Amino acid sequence: MQGRGESIDDKVSSITKELEPNGATLEQIERIARKKFAHENYMKQKHSYYVQFHFESEPEFINSIRSKFKLDDQIMLQHYRRL
């Protein structure tokens, strides 16, 4: 996620609010760090702040949330893993 500390906190809370009411069980939020990109992206950004959300939910919800987060230009990378 790109942005300042307070906007990152806002984004983390908005993602949490998106996950929990839809039946996802949030297990952990891991704020990794701010890291520099190897190359600027299309928006001329040089760094981003990485946050991992560990949660459980139904597969149908994963598909819908993935589509929604693709449209959010503050979310640069998303990865889901089935356990």
VENMO-V261676 format. One record per residue. RES is the residue in one letter. SS is DSSP state (a for helix, b for strand, c for the rest). Layout:
RES | SS
RES | SS
This chain:
M | c
Q | c
G | c
R | c
G | a
E | a
S | a
I | a
D | a
D | a
K | a
V | a
S | a
S | a
I | a
T | a
K | a
E | a
L | a
E | a
P | c
N | c
G | c
A | c
T | b
L | b
E | b
Q | b
I | b
E | b
R | b
I | b
A | b
R | b
K | b
K | b
F | c
A | c
H | c
E | c
N | c
Y | c
M | c
K | c
Q | c
K | c
H | b
S | b
Y | b
Y | b
V | b
Q | b
F | b
H | b
F | b
E | b
S | c
E | c
P | a
E | a
F | a
I | a
N | a
S | a
I | a
R | a
S | a
K | a
F | a
K | a
L | c
D | c
D | c
Q | c
I | c
M | c
L | c
Q | c
H | c
Y | c
R | c
R | c
L | c
